[in-house]
Amino acid sequence: MLRLRFYLFAGFVCTGLLGLGVENPTGHGFRLYVANSRGDDISVVDLTSLKVTGQLKAGERVHGVCVQADGKRLFATVESDQTLRIIDTASQQTIGTVKVSGRPNQCAATPDGKYVVVPIRDKDSADIIDVQAQKIVKSLPIKEPHNGLNTGSNRYLYVSSMGSHEIDLIDLEKMDFVAHIPTGGKPRPYVFSPDGNTMYVAVSDLHGFVIVDIPGNKVLERVEIPSENKTLRKLQYESQDTLTHGMALTPDGSELWVSSLLDDATYIYDVKAKKVTGRVNTGPGPNWIVFSPDGKYACISDNDSDEVSVVDVKSRREAARVKVGKVPKRLVVAIAPAAAAAPVARGKLR
């Protein structure tokens, strides 16, 4: 277990700067990028005005979105043509396209933007892409991969395996898996505590989440959140075993926010007290959840109403419900860029 503890610690050394810090060196505020899963675009929401300020064309059926730490480049996976799009967020233009090996899911990028991992659902693999070279440098076998995640490290990335009921850790120096963390069920979204010792995982057929001890590499507890409705209505854009498809920790790590497809709401779980302390009603079909880095807003995609609920965290009330594209799901928040990235030349980024 000592080796696993080292890997997880190494993966979190930068989290305080990249995920938990409230400083914004550019002074340009924050943008929310919304992947519209039944459209061909990504909605851009300004988190100061709480209004849509742009639509990034990316290709039909955008699935996943992620960003590099400085907010200058956005990465999007597109199902229709099985590609990863590299988008300059200042010009809002695609500056690179990488063909991946199959149907892509939720991607994850290193903070420096050097690598992006793309889970490939129909090929049981995870493609590791060198962004500069715009090519796949390694494909790792993984059963039913779903969501990629970065926690602030330029060396480590995570990918969930629905088929193996685990979260797998990729070492980008070794270009291989170095840890396999059990989830006690088919994993949906997952998050890590700021110290890297605890993982919270939404799993299929559970209205709640599983708590995993990272150093011990074992499931500690299965937490079922009481619901108002006991029966899930017929979902148009989710499988019927999915009761929650979004969760996020507040930047200070004190609260876990969990979306409820049963109740069209988001529940708030106090991590220290180990109990539900609040509920926020959302639009129908609440999905992915992200927080603004300053902790002011929680943003929740409402895929049945083509909206995003922007919730004021302090008051636990909706500050706005923003109309976006068709069936929004994955979300990511980034620093608004000050300048455009360099253009593409000879198939590579400069």
N, C-alpha and C positions, 0 to 999 in steps of 0.2 A: 504493500500500500504506500510505502514511502515514495516510490517512483510516480505513482498516480498523483500524490499530493504535490510533488514537485512540478509536474506538468500543469496541473490546475493552477498552482500559484503563479507559475511563469505566464500562464495565459491571462492572468488578471492584473499584472503589475501596472498596466497602463490604463486600467478601467477608470480610475479616479479622474484622470485627465480627459479621457475621451467620452466616457458615458455618464459620469457623475458630476463633473465640474460645471459650474454655472458661468464661467468666464467665456466670453466670445471675442477673440482677438480681432476679428474683422469689424466688429461694431455694426454689422449689417442685419442683425436679427436672425430669425429662424424661419425656414420653409418646411412645410409638410408636403411630401410627395405621395400621391395616392394612385396605386395601380388599379386601373379599371379592367377587371378580369374578363368582361364580355365586350370590351371596346378595344380600340387601337391606340389608346393614349394614357397618359399619366397626368392627373390634375395637380396643379401647383397651388398650394394654399399658403398665403402669407399669415404667419401667426401673430402679427401685430394688428392687422386690420381684420383678420379672420374672414378673408374673402379669397376667392379663386383669382389668381393673377396670371395664370397661363395654363396651356394644355400642351404637353410634350408628345408628339407623335412617335410611336415606337413600333407599331406592328400589331396585328390582330391578336387578341387574347394575351394581354400582358399578365404574367403570373407573379413574378417576384421583383422586388426592388431593394437595393442597398446603396450605400454611399461610402466614399473615402472620407477620412476625418475632417479635412478642410472644406468639404462641401463642394469642391470644384467639379467632381465627376460623379454622376449617378449611373448605376448599372441596373439594367432591366432584363429579365428573361421573358422571351416571347414564345408562346406555344405554337402559333400557326406556322412559322418557318424554322422553329427550333434554333433560336439564336440568343446570344447575349448582346445587348446593345450598350454601347458606351456613349454617354450623353454629357456634353459640356453644359453645366447648369447655368452659366452666365449667358451664353448665346442661345441656350435651350435647343441646341442642334445635336443630332447624332454624329459623333466623330469617329466611330468605329463599330464594326459588326463582326462577331465571332460565331461561326457555326458550331453548335454543340452536338453531342453524339445521340441525342434523343429528346424526349419531351421534358423540358426543364421545369423545375419548381423554384422554391424560395432560395435566392442566392445570398452569399455573404462575402464581404470584401475585407481585406486587411486595411487598417487605418491609413497606411501609406499608399493604398491603391495599387500595389504591385500585383497582388493575386486576388482572384475571385473564384470561389468554389460554387459549382452549379450542380445540385442533385438532379439526376436523370431518372425519372420515375419508371419509364418503360424499358430501361436497360439495366436496372439494378446496379447503378454506378454513380460516382460523383466525379465530375470533370473539374480539374484544377486548371485555371486559365491564367497565363502570363499576360497581363494587360498591355504591357509595352510591346510585346511581340504579337499580340492578338492571336494567340493559338493555345490549344490544349497541350499542356506539358505532362499531364498524368491523369489517368482515369482509374479510380480505386473502386473495387467491388464492394457493394453495400446493398443489402436486401430492402427493397421498397423505401428508398431514400425520400425525405420529405422537405425538411426545413434546414437551411444553413444558418449559422449564427457566428458572429464575432464578438468577443468580449473586451476588445481593446489591445490585442496582441498582433504584432506583425508576423509572428511565427505559427500561431495556432488558430485553427478554425474548427467549428463543430458542424456535424451533420446528423440529423435524426434518422434512425432506421425503424420504420413502422413494422417491417417484417421480422426484425430481431428483437423488438421491444427494448431498444437501447439508444443512447446518444454516443456517437463515435467522435473521438478527438483526432484531428489531422495535424501532424507535425510537418510544416512546409519546408523545413530543412531536410528532413528524411523522405518527404513525399510519401508518407505512409501513415496508417493509423497507429496511435501509440496508447490509446485507452478506449475502453468500452464500458459505458456507465449504464447500469440497468434502470429501467423506468417502470417496471411493474405493469405494463400495458402498452397498447399501441400509441406512441407519442404523437401529440399534435404540437402546439407551441410549447416552448420551454424557456426558462430564464434562470440565471444564477445570482446568488447573493453577492454583494460587493466583496466579501472576503474570499469568495470562491469555494466555501465549504459546503454550501447547500444548493441543490437544484430543485426547482419547482416545475412540474411537468403536467400539462393537461393531457389526459389520455382518453381514448374512445370509450363510450358508454359510461362516462363519469361526469356528473355535474359538480365539478370541483377540480382537484388536482392531487398529484402525488408529491410527497417530500422525499428527496433523496440525499443521503449523507455521502458527500464526495470522498473524503478521506477513507471512509469505511467501504465505499463502493457498494452501497446497499440501500434499498428502499426502507425508509423509516416509518412512513405513515401515509395512509390514503384518506384524504380529506373530502368529504361529501358536503357540498353547500346546499342547505335546504332551499327548495324552490317553491314558487307560488303555483306553478303548473307542473303536473306530474307526467303529462303526455306531450311529446314533441309534435308540433304540427308538421305537415308535409313540407320539407324544405326543397326549394327549387335548385339551389346552388351549393348544397352541402349534403354529405351522406347522412343517413338517419342515425348513425352511431355517434355523430358529433354533437355533443351537448354544449361544449365550449370550444371556440376556435381562436381565442385571443387571451393573452395574459401579459402583464408587464409589472415590474417593480418600480415604485417611485424612485427618483434619483438618490434619495437618502437610504433606500433599502428598507424602509419601515412598513410599507404597505404593498400588498400584492393585489392588483386589480384584475378581475377575472370576468370575461364576458359570458353571458348566459343566453343561449339560443332558445331555451325553454321559456324565459321570462322577458325577453327583449330588454335586457338590463345588464349592468355591470356591477358585480359585487366587490366589496372592499374588505380585504382580510388583513387584520393587524398581525404582522409576523411575530412580534414579541409576545403579545397576549394570546396568540393562536386562536383567534375568533373573528367572525364576520362582524364588522362595525358599521357598515353602511351599504347603501345601494343607490345607484344612479340609473334612472330610466333613460333609454336611448331610442333611436329609431329601430324599425324591425330588422332582424337579422344581424345583430352586432357581431363583428368578426375580430379583426386584428386590433391591437391596442399598442400605442406608443406614447411616451411622455416627451414633452419639450425638455431639453437639458436643464433649464432653470427650474423645473418642477412645477411650473405655473399651470400647464394644461395637460390633460389626458385626451388623446385623439383616438376615436373609435370608429372604424368603418361600419356603416349600416348597409349591408349588401342588398337587402330587399327593398330599400327606398332610394338607392343611389345617392346617399348622403354620408357625411362624416359628422359625428357628434363631437364637438369640442367642449370638454368639461373643465370648468374651473376647479382645480384640485382642492383649494382651500375651502370653498363653500360647498363643494360636491354638487354643483348644479351646472346644467348645460349653459355655456356662454354663447354658443351658436350651434346651429345645425346647418352645415354647408352643403349645398347641392354640388355634386361632382359628376363623374362619368358613369358608365353602365356597369353595375355590380362591382363596387369597390371592395377590395379585400386587403392586400398587403399595403403597409404604410411604412414610411421612414421619415425622420426629421433630420434636417441638416442645417448647418450654418449657411446663410445666404451668401453666395460668392461675391467677391469684389471685382473679379476680372475673369475673362474667358480663358480656357485652357488652350494650349497650342493646337494647331490643326493636324490632321493626319497627313503623313507623307509616305509613299511607297508601302502602304499597308501597315505601317507602324506608327505609334504615337511618339511625338517628339516632346 
